[in-house]
Amino acid sequence: QVQLVESGGGLVQAGGSLRLSCVASGLTFSSYNIGWFRQAPGKEREFVGAISRSGRDIRYTDSVKGRITHSRDNAKNTVYLEMNSLKPEDTAVYFCAAGSPPWGFAYTGASSATYWGQGTQVTVSS
């Protein structure tokens, strides 16, 4: 059974930082690109960024560029999303997802991801 489990969310003041983790099991982790999405109340799920199987290629949506760092440790089946200079508009449930290449880069649709985690809440207070 494939599982993606996010952790690291919480309540933080504007300007603060959080490090989200996504731990995978039940799949050949190094075969999948990993993406992060977020969904705020009443809004559609939004692509945040993706990291390639090797970790060499990374992309971010424009709204988080310069504030987020994406990394992965294939030996630990884990992907990290370091978020800095957080803003109230970053408040959302953050999900990690796994997809076969070129998903996450050539296309990023949520419906094209293969596996999803349950999400972790990030709340940024002003």
Secondary structure, 3 states (H helix, E strand, C coil): CCEEEEECCEEEECCCCEEEEEEEECCCHHHCEEEEEEECCCCCCEEEEEECCCCCCEEECHHHCCCEEEEEEHHHCEEEEEECCCCHHHCEEEEEEEECCCECCCECCHHHCCEECCCEEEEEEC
